Amino acid sequence: MRFCRKMLVLLVSLSILLGCASRHYLGFHGPSIKLHPDVHEALTQDDECLECHGPDSDSDGRPTSHPDFTGCLKCHNDEVKP
């Protein structure tokens, strides 16, 4: 019984720490759009992100894994650190 309880606590902890939204709240951000400044230079609004990265988009952008979330620029517009 103890093993099951420990395993459950471990699994819940990992899912909380590794989930996309929780990483944002903990201060970890997704890949920065500043890694590709030539493509994202004029990007100023979240709607523009989904034009290329939305699940129904036929552009070259990789589809987002969380199309229902908002705040693209809040999570993906951070400074790139060497």
N, C-alpha and C positions, 0 to 999 in steps of 0.2 A: 504494500500500500504506500509506503514512503517513497519507493522508487517512482510510482505513478504520479504522486504529488509533485516530486521534484522535476520530473519530466514535463508535467503540465506547466509548472512555473517557468521552466526554461523555454518551452515553446511559446508561451504567451509573451515572455520578455523579449525573445528574439523577434517576434512579429511586431511588437510595439516599436522596438528600436530600429528595425530594418524597413518599416513601412515608409512610403514616400512622404505622406503628410506629417508623420511624427518626426522624420528627419528635418523637415522644414522648421517645425516648432522648436527643435533642439538646436537649431542654428546651422544645420548642414543643408546645403543647397544642391540642386541638380546641376547638370553641366551648364556652364555659363555660355550665353550666346556670344560673349566677347571672345570666345575661342575662334569664332568665324566672323570677324568684323566686316569683311567685304560683303557678306550675304545679309547681315542683320543691321547694317549701318543706319538705315532710316526707320527702324522698328521702334514704335513708341506706344503701341496699344496691344493689349492681350488678344483682341480679336484678330489682329494681324498674324499672331503666332498660329492660331488655329486655321488660318487660310492655307498655310503650308503644312502644318503638322496635325491637322484634324484627321480623324479616322476615315472620313469620306473624301479627303483631298487626293488628287491625282498628281501632285507636284513631287519634286525630288526629296522633299523633307521627310525625315523619319516620323511615322505616326506616333503621337503621344500615347503613353500608357494610361493616362488619366484625363480623357477629354471632357469630363464633367466638372473638373476642378477649375477654379478661376485663380488668377494671380500668377500667370506665366512669368511675367517680368519680375515679380517679387522673388520668385525662386530661381530664376535662370539669368538674371542680369547682374550678378555679383562680379566683383573684380577678380581677375585671374591672378592667382598667386603662384610664383615660380616654385 
